[in-house]
Amino acid sequence: MTIVTSMGVGASLLGLFTESAPTFTLFGVIYFFVLALIGYSVNKIMSTISKNKRYEISDIDYDKNIK
């Protein structure tokens, strides 16, 4: 779902910079692969950010030796 959404955002941004919609030409094929690359890249970046997020619990007392 994230990749599809990212491709949609990428298509909107590229649509602002191009004069016509892509068709089944070389431009259309390149356009598709650029959108797929944007979606894949955004997905990887978001995944990396979510893995590196760390939340500390500082105001709750907890037992360190929970069995």
C-alpha positions as CSV (number, residue, x, y, z in Angstrom):
1,M,0.0,0.0,0.0
2,T,2.9,2.4,0.8
3,I,4.5,1.8,-2.5
4,V,1.3,2.4,-4.4
5,T,0.7,5.6,-2.5
6,S,4.3,6.7,-3.1
7,M,3.9,6.0,-6.8
8,G,0.8,8.2,-6.8
9,V,2.6,11.1,-5.1
10,G,5.5,10.7,-7.5
11,A,3.1,10.7,-10.5
12,S,1.5,13.9,-9.2
13,L,4.8,15.6,-8.8
14,L,6.0,14.5,-12.2
15,G,2.7,15.6,-13.7
16,L,3.4,19.1,-12.5
17,F,6.6,19.2,-14.5
18,T,5.4,17.5,-17.7
19,E,3.0,18.9,-20.3
20,S,1.2,15.7,-21.2
21,A,0.2,12.5,-19.6
22,P,2.4,9.4,-20.3
23,T,1.3,7.1,-23.2
24,F,2.6,3.8,-24.4
25,T,5.8,5.2,-25.8
26,L,9.3,5.1,-24.6
27,F,8.5,8.1,-22.4
28,G,5.6,6.1,-20.8
29,V,7.8,3.1,-20.1
30,I,10.5,5.3,-18.5
31,Y,7.8,7.2,-16.6
32,F,6.5,3.9,-15.1
33,F,10.0,2.8,-14.0
34,V,10.7,6.2,-12.5
35,L,7.5,6.0,-10.5
36,A,8.4,2.4,-9.4
37,L,11.9,3.6,-8.4
38,I,10.4,6.5,-6.4
39,G,7.9,4.2,-4.6
40,Y,10.6,1.7,-3.8
41,S,13.0,4.4,-2.5
42,V,10.4,6.0,-0.3
43,N,9.4,2.6,1.1
44,K,13.0,1.8,1.9
45,I,13.6,5.2,3.5
46,M,10.4,4.9,5.6
47,S,11.3,1.4,6.6
48,T,14.8,2.5,7.7
49,I,13.4,5.4,9.7
50,S,10.9,3.2,11.5
51,K,13.6,0.6,12.4
52,N,15.9,3.3,13.8
53,K,13.2,5.0,16.0
54,R,13.6,4.2,19.6
55,Y,11.3,5.2,22.4
56,E,12.4,5.4,26.0
57,I,10.1,4.9,28.9
58,S,11.3,7.3,31.6
59,D,8.4,8.0,33.9
60,I,7.3,4.4,34.6
61,D,9.0,2.1,37.1
62,Y,9.4,-1.4,35.9
63,D,11.0,-4.6,37.2
64,K,14.2,-5.5,35.3
65,N,14.0,-9.1,36.3
66,I,10.6,-10.1,34.8
67,K,10.4,-13.8,34.4
